[in-house]
Amino acid sequence: MELTPGLYHMLFLSSALFFIGVYGFFTRRNLVTMLMSIELILNSVNLNFIAFNKYLWPGQLDGLFFTLFIIAIAAAEAAVAIAIIINLYRCHKSVDVEEARNLKY
């Protein structure tokens, strides 16, 4: 008996990751947890690309290339966001979103 996950299993896992990320982004006030939630959302998109590539166009690598591109963009985004968070912590001794709102003006 073959136990490979089907397309519906992959899409269910991807949608669960997406909604966990959205929930974490909207309910948390810590910038680091918000960044982790954004990473969860990007990983759910990557899982969608891989799943659709495997089941709709198994001979092509388009989904894989899109996924590698998104991983590279996410790594650059995470590096910049962590640098901003570290500078915010050095200035205000907090990574709370309410403290970051004081930087507007």
C-alpha positions in Angstrom: 0.0 0.0 0.0 1.4 3.4 -1.0 1.3 6.1 1.6 2.2 9.2 -0.5 0.2 12.3 0.3 -2.2 13.5 -2.4 -2.9 16.9 -3.7 -5.8 17.5 -1.2 -3.5 16.6 1.7 -0.9 19.1 0.5 -3.5 21.8 0.0 -5.0 21.2 3.4 -1.6 21.4 5.1 -0.8 24.6 3.1 -4.1 26.2 4.0 -3.6 25.3 7.7 -0.1 26.9 7.6 -1.5 30.0 5.9 -4.3 30.5 8.4 -2.0 29.9 11.4 0.3 32.5 9.9 -2.5 35.0 9.4 -3.8 34.4 12.9 -0.4 34.9 14.4 0.2 38.0 12.4 -3.0 39.7 13.5 -3.1 38.6 17.1 0.5 39.0 18.2 2.1 42.3 19.2 5.7 41.1 19.2 7.6 41.9 16.0 9.6 38.7 16.1 6.4 36.5 16.2 4.9 38.6 13.5 8.0 38.0 11.4 7.7 34.2 12.0 4.0 34.4 11.0 4.9 36.0 7.7 7.5 33.2 7.2 4.7 30.6 7.8 2.6 32.3 5.1 5.4 32.3 2.6 6.1 28.6 3.3 2.5 27.8 2.7 2.8 29.5 -0.7 5.9 27.4 -1.4 4.1 24.2 -0.5 1.3 25.2 -3.0 3.8 25.8 -5.8 5.4 22.4 -5.2 2.1 20.5 -4.9 0.6 22.0 -8.0 3.9 21.5 -9.9 4.0 17.8 -8.9 0.4 16.9 -9.7 -0.4 19.2 -12.7 2.9 19.4 -14.6 5.0 16.5 -13.3 7.7 16.8 -16.0 8.4 20.5 -15.6 10.3 22.4 -12.9 8.4 25.7 -12.9 7.0 25.3 -9.4 10.4 24.5 -8.1 12.0 27.6 -9.6 9.2 29.8 -8.2 9.8 28.2 -4.8 13.5 28.8 -4.9 12.9 32.4 -5.9 10.5 32.9 -3.0 12.9 31.3 -0.5 15.6 33.7 -1.6 13.3 36.7 -1.3 12.1 35.5 2.1 15.7 35.1 3.4 16.5 38.6 2.3 13.3 39.9 3.9 14.0 38.1 7.1 17.6 39.5 7.3 16.3 43.1 6.8 13.5 42.7 9.2 15.7 41.2 11.9 18.1 44.1 11.5 15.3 46.6 11.9 14.0 44.7 15.0 17.5 44.7 16.6 17.8 48.5 16.0 14.4 49.1 17.4 15.2 47.0 20.5 18.5 48.9 21.0 16.7 52.3 20.9 13.5 51.5 22.8 14.4 48.3 24.8 11.2 46.7 23.5 10.0 44.9 20.4 6.3 45.6 21.0 4.3 47.0 18.1 2.8 49.7 20.2 6.3 51.0 20.9 7.2 50.9 17.2 4.2 53.2 16.4 6.0 56.0 18.2 8.6 56.1 15.4 6.1 57.5 12.9 6.6 61.1 13.7 
